[in-house]
Amino acid sequence: MALREELARGLKRVGAFTIGDFEVEVGAGGDSLWAIIRRPGRGGMAIRAGHATGGFRTLSKHKAEGTKLHLTAESAIGEHRFCFEASGDDLHLLRVRAWVTPQQPLLVPFLPRDLYPLDDGDDPLGAKGRVEAAQRGPNTGLIYLAIDEPAFGHVLYMQDFSGLNGWYRATGTTPVGSVGGEWPELGYLPPAPPQSHTPPINPLPAGEETAVSDAVIVLRDLAAATESEKARQFIQMLGEAYGVLYRPPFTYHEWVERAERTLKDLDKAPTATITHYGHRYIRPYNDAEYPDSMVQMTVLAAMHDYGRWKGERIQLADAFAGGMGKFFDPDLQTLRRYLPNVGDDKDANAVDSWYLYHPLRNLGWLALNGEDWARELFLKSVDFGIRAAQHFDYVWPIQYDVRDFAVITAKRGDETHGQTDVGGFYAYVMLLGFELTGEMRFLDEARAAIDAAMGMRFELEYQANLTAWGAAACLRLWRITNEDAYREQAYVYLASFLHNCEIWKSDIGVAEHYSNFFGATALHDAPYMAMYECFDSFMAFEKLLLEAGPEFDPAARMLVGEYCKYVLDRAWYYYPDAVPEKILATEWRNGHIDRKLSFPVEDLYADGQAPGQVGQEIYGAGAAFALAARAYHRIEGADFHLFVNHLVAATDRTGDRALSLQLAGGAACEAMVAVLRTGRKKLPACRITLAGGDAVRPTLEADDRIEFTVPADARLVLTWSDQ
């Protein structure tokens, strides 16, 4: 209401500029500096660039390279600085940043939200529209909305929390759930200490500049009408914003060494495995929980990947495979979650919907790689999974009784939906069945499952890795059927996954000791990132990128590539020995943490909580095997390995000492290519040239490693010779 009155009265104009067809006016009101974005005849948006009780006494313009407008101001609080940047020919981007330098230690009880839709008369109460997606928990601070009346179009608003860590550390706050609001008052609500009888005690420091806001607004002229088009536009707009967000430098980690340590600890640590029926089984957590078919197959399949990469069978993987048959129930003709001798403290008949299918996915993979025992067990169990899907009409509950499909828990905690993304994962399992047998019934089941999930929009995700596999299933189904609707549906799964990522770097509390950048929270409402979902999503996106052709949206390809790139850095910090011992949780929900063992903790937090509260997750130990097998490339006849932090879409041995590679990342992003010594012999003299003939200078030259930085979509040639 105050904004409506100020706009009707007229702001004190400070500056103006255009972004494509949009006009931007910057002006001062009674207590705020505003940027008003207008699309002539089609409404607009008001962005509160800064707020000061009592208003701004002075406003001065300054020249600054790369900015549309650079202002300084004074208020009773202290000094303020504002920067306005704009770019984009197709998707239009406005970035509004604000800083404050308090003249006294400043306690901040409240700052208002900053985003308001406007109608043709600049009335924020007259615009009609809807919010498609808003920030969940610690994830990216974004809101995606459409202004329908007037027909302004779609807007993606983001806060780059990376640059605001100083505010959060000084005030003792976190940005969890801080971007959202209720129409028409939207945007960022800067976190402040809760109001109570005890006043806040953490001020912004006097005399130090602190970033207050870093808003990125992406504007789209035309609003989408369909679910898949809304998702694709969201991905495109997110890709545009990603280009200006802070992205931490990538750090190389020794994943092959980590895999070897993990292999040894799985074999030797008495708390890692247990023997039943003469077979070895993996404990889900260090010294805790009963053997579990999903856990056994998750680690087993990753070990097989690593064995194929090494060119040798891993005996421990074969030992784990030997016990899988005991999970099979001959009466129900399906795999069960637990062994027959599970303790009475577990409901042996209760199964989470996704749990039934995850072991089948890994069995299908192994079957396609020539493991006859896996093929037999897959084909014996898959029909029960089909009966379950058909019984629930492809809309799965959270948990049911495996004996009669009686629902135990119908909906998740917010009482809205069941396991919404199981259908995508189920579709992937069915496509494995189709590839194994050629039977059309599997293809029909995949279609039915994907079709049933249409209409969920940004509520599609239940669990991150399941959503990622759903996107991969859609692209695979598109390739098989040549029906574009399935390619378009892949964007819906992918948009839902990206909506639940943390595309910012936290330095809050102990989070300064690890990376959360581009991590996906485990569940739709989870407060933490988890290793299992992290690396399983990585494997899903490898399959997705291999299916994606030139028709796949470049922004989608880029964002998937960036997610996978940062997995290879971020995942390292799940291992207890990779972070200071003092930051780890000292009380655990499951088992205990042993820093000497190369098993990851389950949980990392963006809000600075202690990692490892859930426990040391042995079923996440497959990460080291999966990542090593995909990021490292063995070159026949060469005394080195090649590490690439993006998917390599194609390779061609063009000479005795020459290798051509095509990377599958985004055009505006960077990839690391590293030549790694594998023995005592010195590294050869290496040279990388791009497709156009330009040589790439190394960014690091050490005895054991030579690193190069190349475009993430590069076609490059590596040559080497003895020094």
C-alpha positions, -999 to 999 in steps of 0.1 A, spaced: 0 0 0 29 24 8 45 15 -25 13 22 -44 10 56 -28 46 65 -35 44 55 -72 11 74 -76 29 105 -61 60 99 -81 95 89 -70 125 112 -69 141 101 -102 178 92 -99 185 75 -132 170 54 -160 181 28 -186 166 1 -209 170 -37 -211 157 -47 -245 120 -38 -245 120 -31 -208 124 3 -193 141 7 -158 136 38 -137 156 42 -105 141 66 -79 139 73 -42 108 71 -20 102 79 16 124 51 31 136 31 1 154 32 -32 134 16 -60 141 2 -94 109 1 -114 109 -22 -145 82 -14 -169 71 -31 -202 50 -4 -219 14 -13 -219 21 -46 -201 28 -38 -165 60 -41 -146 80 -50 -114 92 -29 -85 126 -39 -69 135 -24 -36 172 -18 -40 177 -5 -5 158 5 27 168 29 54 145 41 83 141 78 79 151 77 42 183 86 24 197 121 30 218 121 -1 221 102 -34 251 106 -57 258 90 -90 293 77 -100 308 62 -131 317 25 -128 328 3 -157 302 -24 -166 273 -9 -147 242 9 -158 241 30 -126 263 32 -95 251 52 -65 262 61 -31 239 74 -3 239 85 33 212 78 59 210 79 97 223 44 97 255 51 78 267 49 42 251 29 14 263 18 -20 241 5 -49 251 -11 -82 228 -18 -112 239 -40 -140 220 -52 -171 225 -75 -200 209 -99 -224 194 -97 -259 169 -126 -256 166 -132 -219 170 -99 -201 189 -98 -169 190 -71 -142 214 -73 -112 208 -51 -82 234 -51 -54 235 -31 -22 260 -27 6 259 -8 39 286 6 61 271 13 95 284 43 115 277 23 148 274 -14 155 240 -20 140 213 -44 152 188 -51 124 154 -62 137 137 -61 103 141 -53 66 111 -56 42 108 -78 11 119 -63 -22 98 -76 -51 64 -63 -62 45 -70 -95 28 -40 -110 -2 -35 -133 -4 -9 -161 -10 19 -136 19 10 -114 -4 -5 -88 10 -35 -69 -25 -45 -58 -38 -46 -94 -14 -71 -109 -26 -108 -111 -4 -138 -115 10 -168 -98 42 -181 -82 54 -213 -99 83 -220 -75 99 -205 -45 129 -212 -22 127 -244 -2 148 -246 30 185 -240 24 182 -243 -14 188 -215 -39 171 -183 -30 148 -180 -59 112 -173 -69 98 -180 -103 65 -163 -112 43 -151 -140 24 -119 -142 -7 -128 -163 -27 -96 -160 -13 -75 -175 7 -99 -197 42 -90 -185 56 -125 -188 77 -148 -166 102 -135 -140 130 -154 -123 142 -136 -92 173 -149 -73 195 -138 -44 231 -149 -47 236 -158 -11 273 -164 -16 281 -127 -14 259 -123 17 278 -146 40 291 -115 59 256 -106 69 247 -141 80 279 -145 101 276 -111 117 240 -114 126 240 -151 135 213 -158 109 208 -181 79 189 -175 46 168 -207 50 135 -201 33 141 -164 30 130 -159 -7 93 -163 -13 64 -143 2 27 -139 -5 15 -122 -36 20 -93 -42 47 -89 -16 75 -112 -28 112 -116 -30 139 -116 -3 133 -111 34 168 -106 49 170 -129 79 170 -111 113 171 -125 148 137 -137 160 117 -112 180 115 -121 216 119 -108 251 157 -112 246 171 -86 222 195 -96 195 232 -93 204 249 -98 170 253 -64 152 267 -56 118 302 -42 126 307 -4 125 329 10 98 329 -22 77 310 -26 44 285 -55 45 266 -68 15 228 -65 21 214 -78 -11 225 -93 -44 194 -97 -65 194 -112 -100 162 -108 -120 158 -125 -154 129 -114 -176 111 -133 -203 89 -116 -228 66 -145 -234 50 -165 -207 47 -203 -212 14 -221 -213 23 -258 -208 39 -275 -179 70 -286 -199 74 -252 -215 73 -235 -181 100 -259 -169 121 -253 -200 119 -216 -196 128 -219 -159 159 -238 -169 168 -213 -195 164 -184 -171 183 -202 -144 211 -208 -169 211 -170 -177 213 -162 -140 240 -188 -134 264 -168 -157 266 -140 -131 265 -160 -99 295 -166 -78 310 -200 -87 338 -213 -64 370 -226 -80 371 -263 -86 395 -283 -65 410 -316 -77 408 -346 -53 423 -381 -56 392 -402 -62 411 -434 -73 431 -433 -41 399 -428 -22 383 -458 -40 412 -480 -30 410 -470 6 373 -476 6 377 -510 -9 402 -519 18 380 -506 46 349 -524 33 369 -556 34 387 -552 67 367 -530 90 347 -553 114 319 -526 117 314 -524 79 300 -558 71 282 -587 88 278 -624 80 245 -642 76 237 -675 60 274 -679 51 275 -646 31 289 -611 37 265 -582 38 271 -545 41 259 -526 71 240 -494 60 258 -473 86 291 -479 104 283 -505 131 246 -500 127 214 -513 110 205 -546 93 216 -557 59 194 -542 32 190 -551 -5 191 -515 -17 223 -509 3 239 -541 -9 232 -535 -46 241 -498 -45 276 -505 -33 280 -537 -53 270 -521 -86 295 -492 -80 322 -517 -72 315 -535 -105 318 -501 -124 352 -496 -107 363 -532 -115 355 -527 -152 374 -494 -151 404 -512 -136 401 -541 -160 398 -567 -133 371 -584 -112 368 -573 -76 365 -604 -54 347 -585 -26 320 -574 -51 316 -611 -61 313 -620 -24 286 -594 -19 268 -607 -50 268 -642 -36 244 -632 -8 218 -613 -29 197 -644 -35 187 -645 2 167 -613 -2 145 -630 -27 111 -641 -15 100 -672 -35 64 -668 -24 60 -632 -35 85 -636 -63 103 -604 -54 133 -590 -36 126 -579 0 143 -551 18 156 -572 46 169 -607 50 145 -633 65 162 -631 99 158 -594 104 151 -584 140 117 -579 155 123 -541 158 118 -538 121 86 -543 101 99 -568 76 68 -563 54 69 -525 52 86 -511 20 92 -476 8 79 -474 -27 112 -465 -43 130 -492 -23 114 -519 -44 129 -506 -76 164 -494 -68 179 -528 -65 162 -537 -98 179 -508 -115 213 -520 -104 205 -556 -112 195 -545 -147 227 -526 -152 248 -556 -142 227 -579 -164 234 -556 -194 271 -559 -185 271 -597 -187 263 -607 -151 241 -637 -155 231 -640 -118 219 -604 -120 198 -610 -151 182 -640 -135 173 -622 -103 161 -591 -122 137 -612 -144 125 -632 -114 116 -600 -95 105 -574 -120 70 -587 -125 62 -580 -89 74 -545 -93 50 -541 -123 21 -554 -103 28 -529 -76 29 -500 -101 -4 -511 -117 -20 -516 -83 -13 -480 -74 -21 -468 -109 15 -453 -111 8 -430 -82 28 -444 -53 23 -439 -16 52 -434 8 51 -469 23 30 -500 19 28 -536 30 47 -558 5 23 -587 10 -10 -571 -1 -1 -535 -11 -20 -521 19 -9 -485 24 10 -478 56 18 -442 50 0 -425 21 16 -390 20 47 -372 30 49 -349 60 31 -319 44 1 -343 36 1 -333 -1 16 -362 -21 32 -396 -19 65 -405 -36 59 -383 -66 90 -391 -86 90 -429 -82 73 -431 -116 103 -417 -134 127 -441 -116 103 -470 -124 103 -460 -160 141 -462 -161 139 -497 -146 113 -507 -173 135 -494 -200 163 -516 -187 139 -545 -189 131 -535 -225 168 -534 -234 174 -568 -218 145 -586 -234 130 -566 -262 96 -571 -248 72 -543 -256 54 -546 -222 83 -529 -205 82 -500 -229 44 -497 -223 50 -496 -186 76 -469 -190 52 -448 -210 24 -452 -185 46 -442 -155 59 -410 -172 24 -401 -184 9 -405 -149 34 -380 -135 25 -352 -159 10 -322 -142 31 -322 -110 52 -292 -121 76 -281 -93 60 -306 -69 75 -335 -88 105 -341 -66 103 -364 -36 139 -376 -35 167 -359 -55 182 -390 -72 148 -404 -82 140 -372 -100 174 -372 -118 167 -408 -130 132 -396 -141 148 -370 -164 172 -397 -178 143 -420 -184 124 -393 -203 153 -388 -226 158 -425 -231 121 -429 -239 123 -400 -263 152 -417 -281 134 -450 -283 100 -437 -294 110 -405 -312 81 -387 -294 91 -352 -285 67 -351 -256 91 -373 -236 120 -350 -243 99 -321 -231 89 -339 -200 126 -344 -191 127 -306 -185 100 -310 -159 120 -335 -139 152 -315 -144 135 -282 -133 122 -298 -102 157 -312 -94 174 -278 -99 148 -261 -78 160 -282 -49 197 -274 -53 219 -251 -33 235 -229 -60 254 -208 -35 285 -212 -13 279 -211 24 305 -199 49 280 -200 78 293 -217 109 313 -249 102 302 -248 65 333 -227 58 353 -260 60 335 -277 32 316 -270 0 279 -271 -5 279 -254 -39 254 -269 -63 245 -296 -39 210 -311 -40 192 -315 -7 183 -352 -3 145 -348 -2 120 -322 -12 120 -308 23 154 -321 36 176 -297 56 208 -314 44 226 -328 14 234 -365 14 262 -385 -2 240 -413 -16 216 -390 -34 246 -369 -46 265 -396 -64 234 -415 -76 222 -383 -93 256 -379 -108 253 -414 -124 218 -405 -137 230 -373 -153 258 -392 -171 231 -413 -187 210 -382 -195 239 -363 -212 247 -394 -233 211 -394 -245 209 -357 -251 215 -346 -287 217 -312 -302 179 -308 -297 184 -307 -259 183 -272 -245 219 -258 -241 210 -243 -207 199 -277 -195 231 -293 -207 252 -266 -191 235 -269 -157 236 -307 -156 273 -305 -165 280 -280 -138 262 -301 -112 283 -331 -121 315 -310 -121 310 -298 -86 300 -333 -73 337 -342 -80 347 -314 -56 319 -312 -31 316 -350 -24 351 -351 -10 340 -333 21 315 -360 32 345 -380 43 353 -374 80 391 -373 74 386 -345 48 373 -320 74 385 -309 108 376 -334 135 362 -306 157 333 -298 133 319 -333 132 288 -342 152 295 -360 185 260 -376 187 247 -398 159 213 -412 149 229 -443 135 261 -461 147 292 -439 152 317 -420 131 353 -434 127 375 -409 109 400 -436 101 374 -453 78 369 -441 42 331 -440 45 312 -407 41 289 -392 66 253 -389 54 247 -352 60 262 -319 51 244 -286 60 244 -252 44 232 -235 76 264 -244 95 252 -274 116 277 -301 125 280 -327 97 274 -364 104 244 -362 128 227 -390 109 258 -412 109 286 -426 87 268 -438 56 284 -470 43 258 -472 15 273 -439 3 307 -456 0 298 -464 -36 305 -428 -44 343 -432 -46 340 -462 -70 314 -445 -92 332 -411 -94 366 -427 -101 352 -449 -128 336 -419 -146 361 -390 -141 393 -409 -148 402 -423 -182 428 -450 -188 447 -446 -221 461 -478 -235 499 -478 -237 502 -446 -217 518 -443 -183 493 -418 -171 456 -414 -165 434 -385 -177 411 -368 -153 382 -347 -167 357 -330 -145 330 -330 -172 314 -359 -191 335 -370 -221 309 -376 -248 333 -391 -273 370 -401 -276 391 -411 -306 426 -424 -306 440 -404 -335 476 -415 -332 500 -435 -312 504 -406 -288 473 -385 -296 438 -386 -282 408 -365 -293 380 -358 -268 346 -341 -270 333 -327 -238 296 -324 -230 295 -292 -209 281 -257 -214 296 -233 -238 301 -205 -212 317 -228 -186 351 -242 -179 364 -277 -175 395 -291 -159 416 -317 -178 445 -332 -158 472 -356 -168 481 -377 -138 512 -398 -131 503 -434 -123 537 -448 -113 572 -438 -107 579 -428 -143 580 -391 -150 550 -375 -167 555 -371 -205 556 -337 -221 519 -330 -228 501 -306 -251 464 -298 -255 451 -280 -285 415 -269 -292 396 -278 -324 406 -244 -339 443 -251 -334 448 -229 -303 472 -243 -277 461 -244 -241 487 -234 -215 488 -255 -183 474 -239 -152 494 -262 -130 526 -282 -136 537 -305 -108 556 -338 -106 524 -358 -103 499 -337 -122 495 -313 -151 462 -293 -152 446 -275 -181 415 -253 -181 394 -256 -213 359 -247 -225 334 -272 -211 320 -280 -245 355 -282 -262 367 -306 -287 403 -310 -279 434 -330 -288 459 -343 -262 493 -353 -275 523 -364 -255 559 -374 -259 588 -384 -237 607 -355 -221 
